Every structure is written in C-alpha cells, then in structure tokens.
Amino acid sequence: APPAQAMTLRAEAVSIIEGDRAAQLNEEADQIESKARLTNSFAGRIGRSVEPMFEPLGYDWQLTIGVLSSFAAREVFVSTMAVIFAAGEDAEDPAVIERITGARRDDGRPVFTKATAASLLVFYVLAMQCLPTLPVTRRATGSWKWALLQFGYMSSLAYAVALLTYTVLRFAGVS
C-alpha cells in the first residue's frame, strides 16, 4: 500500500484545478512512493541493517547502499545514487544531480553535508573499491591471504581516516 503521505498528496492533487500545482503534488507523491519501495527493497533492508556501521562517518542508509554497491567499482556509486534519489533517471541530467544534492534523510536533514561529502571522498581515495582486483592479487601472490589482507587493510584505513575527517570537521563546526 502506498504511504499515507503520498495518498494525501494525490487526493489534494485531484481536488486542485490548477494543472501545475497538481502535477507538482503528483511528482512529490511519486517520490515518496519510490522512496518507500526502496526502503522496503532488498538493498534498502541491507542498507538499514549496515547503516549503524557507517553512521559514524556521517552516512545514512541511502549512502550506505551506495558505498556497498560501489565495491564492485567506484563509478557504480553515481548510478546507485541516481537510482536511489531519482528513480534511475540519467545520472548526468542536471535535474537528477539537483535531486541528489538536495536529498534528505528520513529525519529531514540533508544527506550530503560538507563533512559527509569530505568523509565520503576520503573513504573513496583510500578504500579498495574494486573487488575484481582481489583475484588478480591472489593470482599474483598465489594466495588469498594477501588479497584479503589488502582488502582488509585498505578498507580499515579508509574507514579510520574518513571517521577522523568527519569527526574533525564536525568538531570544527563544519556541517
């Protein structure tokens, strides 16, 4: 069943004669319904269950989905954000970029603050976000031990420095 807020917006849109306002209300209702579907999807449930691990870095469940999906390759993050915040529209469309940058958390706070964005950038600089590299490392070293050590070390380093970045920026008053 659609969320009550979306149903209220659609009912209001039907009662309005002015076409532009009705279209805007229907678009808002579509976004609410899309977010509800995402929240209840497999990816949404994983994002919510892993969110406590990434929350200290300033990430909510939506960013957590993006980070987890980008372990396939870093560039997957952008398309994942387009799917999450713009229902899969073209990630290079200025309207989609605006929707992503203006995205809100469940509590109404912005998803992307300066501190969160800096933390995310630092994480991506240091993390090994390309899991296909692991078999290459295994083949080169002859052991999964080194591949897993590489993944663990780089992920831990990325997490620690991203946490430090977020914490220092928040302490300095950068939101």
Contact map, one row per residue, 1 for C-alpha under 8 A:
1110000000000000000000000000000000000000000000000000000000000000000000000000000000000000000000000000000000000000000000000000000000000000000000000000000000000000000000000000000
1111011000000000000000000000000010010000000000000000000000000000000000000000000000000000000000000000000000000000000000000000000000000000000000000000000000000000000000000000000
1111111000000000000000000000000110010000000000000000000000000000000000000000000000000000000000000000000000000000000000000000000000000000000000000000000000000000000000000000000
0111111100000000000000000000000000000000000000000000000000000000000000000000000000000000000000000000000000000000000000000000000000000000000000000000000000000000000000000000000
0011111110000000000000000000100100000000000000000000000000000000000000000000000000000000000000000000000000000000000000000000000000000000000000000000000000000000000000000000000
0111111111000000000000000001110110000000000000000000000000000000000000000000000000000000000000000000000000000000000000000000000000000000000000000000000000000000000000000000000
0111111111100000000000000000100000000000000000000000000000000000000000000000000000000000000000000000000000000000000000000000000000000000000000000000000000000000000000000000000
0001111111110000000000000000000000000000000000000000000000000000000000000000000000000000000000000000000000000000000000000000000000000000000000000000000000000000000000000000000
0000111111111000000000001101100000000000000000000000000000000000000000000000000000000000000000000000000000000000000000000000000000000000000000000000000000000000000000000000000
0000011111111100000000001100100000000000000000000000000000000000000000000000000000000000000000000000000000000000000000000000000000000000000000000000000000000000000000000000000
0000001111111110000000000000000000000000000000000000000000000000000000000000000000000000000000000000000000000000000000000000000000000000000000000000000000000000000000000000000
0000000111111111000001001000000000000000000000000000000000000000000000000000000000000000000000000000000000000000000000000000000000000000000000000000000000000000000000000000000
0000000011111111000011101100000000000000000000000000000000000000000000000000000000000000000000000000000000000000000000000000000000000000000000000000000000000000000000000000000
0000000001111111100001000000000000000000000000000000000000000000000000000000000000000000000000000000000000000000000000000000000000000000000000000000000000000000000000000000000
0000000000111111100000000000000000000000000000000000000000000000000000000000000000000000000000000000000000000000000000000000000000000000000000000000000000000000000000000000000
0000000000011111111011000000000000000000000000000000000000000000000000000000000000000000000000000000000000000000000000000000000000000000000000000000000000000000000000000000000
0000000000000111111001000000000000000000000000000000000000000000000000000000000000000000000000000000000000000000000000000000000000000000000000000000000000000000000000000000000
0000000000000001111111000000000000000000000000000000000000000000000000000000000000000000000000000000000000000000000000000000000000000000000000000000000000000000000000000000000
0000000000000001111111100000000000000000000000000000000000000000000000000000000000000000000000000000000000000000000000000000000000000000000000000000000000000000000000000000000
0000000000000000011111110000000000000000000000000000000000000000000000000000000000000000000000000000000000000000000000000000000000000000000000000000000000000000000000000000000
0000000000001001011111111000000000000000000000000000000000000000000000000000000000000000000000000000000000000000000000000000000000000000000000000000000000000000000000000000000
0000000000011101111111111100000000000000000000000000000000000000000000000000000000000000000000000000000000000000000000000000000000000000000000000000000000000000000000000000000
0000000000001000001111111110000000000000000000000000000000000000000000000000000000000000000000000000000000000000000000000000000000000000000000000000000000000000000000000000000
0000000000000000000111111111000000000000000000000000000000000000000000000000000000000000000000000000000000000000000000000000000000000000000000000000000000000000000000000000000
0000000011011000000011111111100000000000000000000000000000000000000000000000000000000000000000000000000000000000000000000000000000000000000000000000000000000000000000000000000
0000000011001000000001111111110000000000000000000000000000000000000000000000000000000000000000000000000000000000000000000000000000000000000000000000000000000000000000000000000
0000000000000000000000111111111000000000000000000000000000000000000000000000000000000000000000000000000000000000000000000000000000000000000000000000000000000000000000000000000
0000010010000000000000011111111100000000000000000000000000000000000000000000000000000000000000000000000000000000000000000000000000000000000000000000000000000000000000000000000
0000111011000000000000001111111110000000000000000000000000000000000000000000000000000000000000000000000000000000000000000000000000000000000000000000000000000000000000000000000
0000010000000000000000000111111111000000000000000000000000000000000000000000000000000000000000000000000000000000000000000000000000000000000000000000000000000000000000000000000
0000000000000000000000000011111111100000000000000000000000000000000000000000000000000100000000000000000000000000000000000000000000000000000000000000000000000000000000000000000
0010110000000000000000000001111111110000000000000000000000000000000000000000000000000000000000000000000000000000000000000000000000000000000000000000000000000000000000000000000
0110010000000000000000000000111111111000000000000000000000000000000000000000000000000000000000000000000000000000000000000000000000000000000000000000000000000000000000000000000
0000000000000000000000000000011111111100000000000000000000000000000000000000000000000010000000000000000000000000000000000000000000000000000000000000000000000000000000000000000
0000000000000000000000000000001111111110000000000000000000000000000000000000000000011000000000000000000000000000000000000000000000000000000000000000000000000000000000000000000
0110000000000000000000000000000111111111000000000000000000000000000000000000000000000000000000000000000000000000000000000000000000000000000000000000000000000000000000000000000
0000000000000000000000000000000011111111100000000000000000000000000000000000000000000000000000000000000000000000000000000000000000000000000000000000000000000000000000000000000
0000000000000000000000000000000001111111101100000000000000000000000000000000000000010000000000000000000000000000000000000000000000000000000000000000000000000000000000000000000
0000000000000000000000000000000000111111101110000000000000000000000000000000000000000000000000000000000000000000000000000000000000000000000000000000000000000000000000000000000
0000000000000000000000000000000000011111110110000000000000000000000000000000000000000000000000000000000000000000000000000000000000000000000000000000000000000000000000000000000
0000000000000000000000000000000000001111111110000000000000000000000000000000000000000000000000000000000000000000000000000000000000000000000000000000000000000000000000000000000
0000000000000000000000000000000000000001111111000000000000000000000000000000000000000000000000000000000000000000000000000000000000000000000000000000000000000000000000000000000
0000000000000000000000000000000000000110111111100000000000000000100000000000000000000000000000000000000000000000000000000000000000000000000000000000000000000000000000000000000
0000000000000000000000000000000000000111111111110000000000001100100000000000000000000000000000000000000000000000000000000000000000000000000000000000000000000000000000000000000
0000000000000000000000000000000000000011111111111000000000000000000000000000000000000000000000000000000000000000000000000000000000000000000000000000000000000000000000000000000
0000000000000000000000000000000000000000011111111100000000000000100000000000000000000000000000000000000000000000000000000000000000000000000000000000000000000000000000000000000
0000000000000000000000000000000000000000001111111110000000001101100000000000000000000000000000000000000000000000000000000000000000000000000000000000000000000000000000000000000
0000000000000000000000000000000000000000000111111111000000001000000000000000000000000000000000000000000000000000000000000000000000000000000000000000000000000000000000000000000
0000000000000000000000000000000000000000000011111111000000000000000000000000000000000000000000000000000000000000000000000000000000000000000000000000000000000000000000000000000
0000000000000000000000000000000000000000000001111111110000001001000000000000000000000000000000000000000000000000000000000000000000000000000000000000000000000000000000000000000
0000000000000000000000000000000000000000000000111111111000111001000000000000000000000000000000000000000000000000000000000000000000000000000000000000000000000000000000000000000
0000000000000000000000000000000000000000000000011111111100000000000000000000000000000000000000000000000000000000000000000000000000000000000000000000000000000000000000000000000
0000000000000000000000000000000000000000000000000111111100000000000000000000000000000000000000000000000000000000000000000000000000000000000000000000000000000000000000000000000
0000000000000000000000000000000000000000000000000111111111110001000000000000000000000000000000000000000000000000000000000000000000000000000000000000000000000000000000000000000
0000000000000000000000000000000000000000000000000011111111110000000000000000000000000000000000000000000000000000000000000000000000000000000000000000000000000000000000000000000
0000000000000000000000000000000000000000000000000001111111100000000000000000000000000000000000000000000000000000000000000000000000000000000000000000000000000000001000000000000
0000000000000000000000000000000000000000000000000000011111100000000000000000000000000000000000000000000000000000000100110000000000000000000000000000000000000010011001100000000
0000000000000000000000000000000000000000000000000000011111110000000000000000000000000000000000000000000000000000001100100000000000000000000000000000000000000000000001000000000
0000000000000000000000000000000000000000000000000010011111111111000000000000000000000000000000000000000000000010000100000000000000000000000000000000000000000000000000000000000
0000000000000000000000000000000000000000000000000010011001111111000000000000000000000000000000000000000010000010000000000000000000000000000000000000000000000000000000000000000
0000000000000000000000000000000000000000000100110110000000111111100000000000000000000000000000000000000000000000000000000000000000000000000000000000000000000000000000000000000
0000000000000000000000000000000000000000000100100000000000111111110000000000000010010000000000000000000000000000000000000000000000000000000000000000000000000000000000000000000
0000000000000000000000000000000000000000000000000000000000111111111000000000000010000000000000000000000000000010000000000000000000000000000000000000000000000000000000000000000
0000000000000000000000000000000000000000000000100110010000111111111100000000000000000000000000000000000000000000000000000000000000000000000000000000000000000000000000000000000
0000000000000000000000000000000000000000001101100000000000001111111110000000000100000000000000000000000000000000000000000000000000000000000000000000000000000000000000000000000
0000000000000000000000000000000000000000000000000000000000000111111111000001110110000000000000000000000000000000000000000000000000000000000000000000000000000000000000000000000
0000000000000000000000000000000000000000000000000000000000000011111111100000100000000000000000000000000000000000000000000000000000000000000000000000000000000000000000000000000
0000000000000000000000000000000000000000000000000000000000000001111111100000000000000000000000000000000000000000000000000000000000000000000000000000000000000000000000000000000
0000000000000000000000000000000000000000000000000000000000000000111111111001100100000000000000000000000000000000000000000000000000000000000000000000000000000000000000000000000
0000000000000000000000000000000000000000000000000000000000000000011111111111100000000000000000000000000000000000000000000000000011000000000000000000000000000000000000000000000
0000000000000000000000000000000000000000000000000000000000000000001111111100000000000000000000000000000000000000000000000000000111100000000000000000000000000000000000000000000
0000000000000000000000000000000000000000000000000000000000000000000011111101000000000000000000000000000000000000000000000000000011110000000000000000000000000000000000000000000
0000000000000000000000000000000000000000000000000000000000000000000011111111100000000000000000000000000000000000000000000000000011100000000000000000000000000000000000000000000
0000000000000000000000000000000000000000000000000000000000000000000001111111100000000000000000000000000000000000000000000001000011000000000000000000000000000000000000000000000
0000000000000000000000000000000000000000000000000000000000000000000001001111111000000000000000000000000000000000000000000000000000000000000000000000000000000000000000000000000
0000000000000000000000000000000000000000000000000000000000000000010011011111111100000000000000000000000000000000000000000000000000000000000000000000000000000000000000000000000
0000000000000000000000000000000000000000000000000000000000000000011011001111111110000000000000000000000000000000000000000000000000000000000000000000000000000000000000000000000
0000000000000000000000000000000000000000000000000000000000000000010000000011111111000000001000000000000000000000000000000000000000000000000000000000000000000000000000000000000
0000000000000000000000000000000000000000000000000000000000000000000000000011111111100001001000000000000000000000000000000000000000000000000000000000000000000000000000000000000
0000000000000000000000000000000000000000000000000000000000000000110010000001111111110001000000000000000000000000000000000000000000000000000000000000000000000000000000000000000
0000000000000000000000000000000000000000000000000000000000000110010000000000111111111100000000000001000000000000000000000000000000000000000000000000000000000000000000000000000
0000000000000000000000000000000000000000000000000000000000000000000000000000011111111111111000011001000000000000000000000000000000000000000000000000000000000000000000000000000
0000000000000000000000000000000000000000000000000000000000000000000000000000001111111111100000000000000000000000000000000000000000000000000000000000000000000000000000000000000
0000000000000000000000000000000000100100000000000000000000000100000000000000000111111111000000000000000000000000000000000000000000000000000000000000000000000000000000000000000
0000000000000000000000000000000000100000000000000000000000000000000000000000000011111111000000010011001000000000000000000000000000000000000000000000000000000000000000000000000
0000000000000000000000000000001000000000000000000000000000000000000000000000000011111111100000010011000000000000000000000000000000000000000000000000000000000000000000000000000
0000000000000000000000000000000001000000000000000000000000000000000000000000000001111111100000000000000000000000000000000000000000000000000000000000000000000000000000000000000
0000000000000000000000000000000000000000000000000000000000000000000000000000001101111111111000000000000000000000000000000000000000000000000000000000000000000000000000000000000
0000000000000000000000000000000000000000000000000000000000000000000000000000000001100111111010010000000000000000000000000000000000000000000000000000000000000000000000000000000
0000000000000000000000000000000000000000000000000000000000000000000000000000000001000001111110010000000000000000000000000000000000000000000000000000000000000000000000000000000
0000000000000000000000000000000000000000000000000000000000000000000000000000011001000001111110011000000000000000000000000000000000000000000000000000000000000000000000000000000
0000000000000000000000000000000000000000000000000000000000000000000000000000000000000000011111011000000000000000000000000000000000000000000000000000000000000000000000000000000
0000000000000000000000000000000000000000000000000000000000000000000000000000000000000000111111111000000000000000000000000000000000000000000000000000000000000000000000000000000
0000000000000000000000000000000000000000000000000000000000000000000000000000000000000000000111111100000000000000000000000000000000000000000000000000000000000000000000000000000
0000000000000000000000000000000000000000000000000000000000000000000000000000000000000000000011111110000000000000000000000000000000000000000000000000000000000000000000000000000
0000000000000000000000000000000000000000000000000000000000000000000000000000000001001100111111111111000000000000000000000000000000000000000000000000000000000000000000000000000
0000000000000000000000000000000000000000000000000000000000000000000000000000000001000000001111111111100000000000000000000000000000000000000000000000000000000000000000000000000
0000000000000000000000000000000000000000000000000000000000000000000000000000000000000000000001111111110000000000000000000000000000000000000000000000000000000000000000000000000
0000000000000000000000000000000000000000000000000000000000000000000000000000000000001100000000111111111000000000000000000000000000000000000000000000000000000000000000000000000
0000000000000000000000000000000000000000000000000000000000000000000000000000000011001100000000011111111000000000000000000000000000000000000000000000000000000000000000000000000
0000000000000000000000000000000000000000000000000000000000000000000000000000000000000000000000001111111000000011000000000000000000000000000000000000000000000000000000000000000
0000000000000000000000000000000000000000000000000000000000000000000000000000000000000000000000000111111100000111000000000000000000000000000000000000000000000000000000000000000
0000000000000000000000000000000000000000000000000000000000000000000000000000000000001000000000000011111110000111000000000000000000000000000000000000000000000000000000000000000
0000000000000000000000000000000000000000000000000000000000000000000000000000000000000000000000000000011111111110000000000000000000000000000000000000000000000000000000000000000
0000000000000000000000000000000000000000000000000000000000010000000000000000000000000000000000000000001111111110000000000000000000000000000000000000000000000000000000000000000
0000000000000000000000000000000000000000000000000000000000000000000000000000000000000000000000000000000111111000000000000000000000000000000000000000000000000000000000000000000
0000000000000000000000000000000000000000000000000000000000000000000000000000000000000000000000000000000111111000000000000000000000000000000000000000000000000000000000000000000
0000000000000000000000000000000000000000000000000000000000000000000000000000000000000000000000000000000111111100000000000000000000000000000000000000000000000000000000000000000
0000000000000000000000000000000000000000000000000000000000000000000000000000000000000000000000000000000111111110000000000000000000000000000000000000000000000000000000000000000
0000000000000000000000000000000000000000000000000000000000000000000000000000000000000000000000000000011110011111100000000000000000000000000000000000000000000000000000000000000
0000000000000000000000000000000000000000000000000000000000110010000000000000000000000000000000000000111110001111100100000000000000000000000000000000000000000000000000000000000
0000000000000000000000000000000000000000000000000000000000000000000000000000000000000000000000000000111000000111110110000000000000000000000000000000000000000000000000000000000
0000000000000000000000000000000000000000000000000000000000000000000000000000000000000000000000000000000000000111111110000000000000000000000000000000000000000000000000000000001
0000000000000000000000000000000000000000000000000000000000000000000000000000000000000000000000000000000000000001111111000000000000000000000000000000000000000000000000000000011
0000000000000000000000000000000000000000000000000000000001000000000000000000000000000000000000000000000000000000111111100000000000000000000000000000000000000000000011001100011
0000000000000000000000000000000000000000000000000000000011100000000000000000000000000000000000000000000000000011111111110000000000000000000000000000000000000000000001000000001
0000000000000000000000000000000000000000000000000000000000000000000000000000000000000000000000000000000000000001111111111000000000000000000000000000000000000000000000000000000
0000000000000000000000000000000000000000000000000000000000000000000000000000000000000000000000000000000000000000011111111100000000000000000000000000000000000000010011000000000
0000000000000000000000000000000000000000000000000000000011000000000000000000000000000000000000000000000000000000001111111110000000000000000000000000000000000000011011000000000
0000000000000000000000000000000000000000000000000000000010000000000000000000000000000000000000000000000000000000000111111111000000000000000000000000000000000000010000000000000
0000000000000000000000000000000000000000000000000000000000000000000000000000000000000000000000000000000000000000000011111111100000000000000000000000000000000000000000000000000
0000000000000000000000000000000000000000000000000000000000000000000000000000000000000000000000000000000000000000000001111111110000000000000000000000000000000100110010000000000
0000000000000000000000000000000000000000000000000000000000000000000000000000000000000000000000000000000000000000000000111111111000000000000000000000000000000110110000000000000
0000000000000000000000000000000000000000000000000000000000000000000000000100000000000000000000000000000000000000000000011111111110000000000000000000000000000100000000000000000
0000000000000000000000000000000000000000000000000000000000000000000000000000000000000000000000000000000000000000000000001111111000000000000000000000000000000100000000000000000
0000000000000000000000000000000000000000000000000000000000000000000000000000000000000000000000000000000000000000000000000111111100000000000000000000000001101100000000000000000
0000000000000000000000000000000000000000000000000000000000000000000000000000000000000000000000000000000000000000000000000011111110000000000000000000000001111110000000000000000
0000000000000000000000000000000000000000000000000000000000000000000000100000000000000000000000000000000000000000000000000001011111100000000000000000001001100000000000000000000
0000000000000000000000000000000000000000000000000000000000000000000001111100000000000000000000000000000000000000000000000001001111100000000000000000000000000000000000000000000
0000000000000000000000000000000000000000000000000000000000000000000001111100000000000000000000000000000000000000000000000000000111111100000000000000000000000000000000000000000
0000000000000000000000000000000000000000000000000000000000000000000000111000000000000000000000000000000000000000000000000000000111111100000000000000000000000000000000000000000
0000000000000000000000000000000000000000000000000000000000000000000000010000000000000000000000000000000000000000000000000000000001111111000000000000000000000000000000000000000
0000000000000000000000000000000000000000000000000000000000000000000000000000000000000000000000000000000000000000000000000000000001111111100000000000000000000000000000000000000
0000000000000000000000000000000000000000000000000000000000000000000000000000000000000000000000000000000000000000000000000000000001111111110000000011001000000000000000000000000
0000000000000000000000000000000000000000000000000000000000000000000000000000000000000000000000000000000000000000000000000000000000011111111000010010000000000000000000000000000
0000000000000000000000000000000000000000000000000000000000000000000000000000000000000000000000000000000000000000000000000000000000011111111100000000000000000000000000000000000
0000000000000000000000000000000000000000000000000000000000000000000000000000000000000000000000000000000000000000000000000000000000001111111111010110000000000000000000000000000
0000000000000000000000000000000000000000000000000000000000000000000000000000000000000000000000000000000000000000000000000000000000000111111111111110000000000000000000000000000
0000000000000000000000000000000000000000000000000000000000000000000000000000000000000000000000000000000000000000000000000000000000000011111111100000000000000000000000000000000
0000000000000000000000000000000000000000000000000000000000000000000000000000000000000000000000000000000000000000000000000000000000000001111111000000000000000000000000000000000
0000000000000000000000000000000000000000000000000000000000000000000000000000000000000000000000000000000000000000000000000000000000000000111111100100000000000000000000000000000
0000000000000000000000000000000000000000000000000000000000000000000000000000000000000000000000000000000000000000000000000000000000000000111111110000000000000000000000000000000
0000000000000000000000000000000000000000000000000000000000000000000000000000000000000000000000000000000000000000000000000000000000000000011011111110000000000000000000000000000
0000000000000000000000000000000000000000000000000000000000000000000000000000000000000000000000000000000000000000000000000000000000000010110001111111000000000000000000000000000
0000000000000000000000000000000000000000000000000000000000000000000000000000000000000000000000000000000000000000000000000000000000000000010000111111100000000000000000000000000
0000000000000000000000000000000000000000000000000000000000000000000000000000000000000000000000000000000000000000000000000000000000000000110010111111110000000000000000000000000
0000000000000000000000000000000000000000000000000000000000000000000000000000000000000000000000000000000000000000000000000000000000000110110000111111111000000000000000000000000
0000000000000000000000000000000000000000000000000000000000000000000000000000000000000000000000000000000000000000000000000000000000000100000000011111111100000000000000000000000
0000000000000000000000000000000000000000000000000000000000000000000000000000000000000000000000000000000000000000000000000000000000000000000000001111111110000000000000000000000
0000000000000000000000000000000000000000000000000000000000000000000000000000000000000000000000000000000000000000000000000000000000000000000000000111111111000000000000000000000
0000000000000000000000000000000000000000000000000000000000000000000000000000000000000000000000000000000000000000000000000000000100000100000000000011111111100000000000000000000
0000000000000000000000000000000000000000000000000000000000000000000000000000000000000000000000000000000000000000000000000000000000000000000000000001111111110000000000000000000
0000000000000000000000000000000000000000000000000000000000000000000000000000000000000000000000000000000000000000000000000000000000000000000000000000111111111000000000000000000
0000000000000000000000000000000000000000000000000000000000000000000000000000000000000000000000000000000000000000000000000000011100000000000000000000011111111100000000000000000
0000000000000000000000000000000000000000000000000000000000000000000000000000000000000000000000000000000000000000000000000000011100000000000000000000001111111110000000000000000
0000000000000000000000000000000000000000000000000000000000000000000000000000000000000000000000000000000000000000000000000000001000000000000000000000000111111111000000000000000
0000000000000000000000000000000000000000000000000000000000000000000000000000000000000000000000000000000000000000000000000000011000000000000000000000000011111111100000000000000
0000000000000000000000000000000000000000000000000000000000000000000000000000000000000000000000000000000000000000000000000111111000000000000000000000000001111111110000000000000
0000000000000000000000000000000000000000000000000000000010000000000000000000000000000000000000000000000000000000000000000010001000000000000000000000000000111111111000000000000
0000000000000000000000000000000000000000000000000000000000000000000000000000000000000000000000000000000000000000000000000000000000000000000000000000000000011111111100000000000
0000000000000000000000000000000000000000000000000000000000000000000000000000000000000000000000000000000000000000000000000110000000000000000000000000000000001111111110000000000
0000000000000000000000000000000000000000000000000000000010000000000000000000000000000000000000000000000000000000000001110110000000000000000000000000000000000111111111000000000
0000000000000000000000000000000000000000000000000000000110000000000000000000000000000000000000000000000000000000000000100000000000000000000000000000000000000011111111100000000
0000000000000000000000000000000000000000000000000000000000000000000000000000000000000000000000000000000000000000000000000000000000000000000000000000000000000001111111110000000
0000000000000000000000000000000000000000000000000000000000000000000000000000000000000000000000000000000000000000001001100100000000000000000000000000000000000000111111111000000
0000000000000000000000000000000000000000000000000000000011000000000000000000000000000000000000000000000000000000001101100000000000000000000000000000000000000000011111111100000
0000000000000000000000000000000000000000000000000000000010000000000000000000000000000000000000000000000000000000000000000000000000000000000000000000000000000000001111111110000
0000000000000000000000000000000000000000000000000000000000000000000000000000000000000000000000000000000000000000000000000000000000000000000000000000000000000000000111111111000
0000000000000000000000000000000000000000000000000000000000000000000000000000000000000000000000000000000000000000001000000000000000000000000000000000000000000000000011111111111
0000000000000000000000000000000000000000000000000000000000000000000000000000000000000000000000000000000000000000001000000000000000000000000000000000000000000000000001111111111
0000000000000000000000000000000000000000000000000000000000000000000000000000000000000000000000000000000000000000000000000000000000000000000000000000000000000000000000111111110
0000000000000000000000000000000000000000000000000000000000000000000000000000000000000000000000000000000000000000000000000000000000000000000000000000000000000000000000011111110
0000000000000000000000000000000000000000000000000000000000000000000000000000000000000000000000000000000000000000000000000000000000000000000000000000000000000000000000001111111
0000000000000000000000000000000000000000000000000000000000000000000000000000000000000000000000000000000000000000011000000000000000000000000000000000000000000000000000001111111
0000000000000000000000000000000000000000000000000000000000000000000000000000000000000000000000000000000000000000111100000000000000000000000000000000000000000000000000001100111
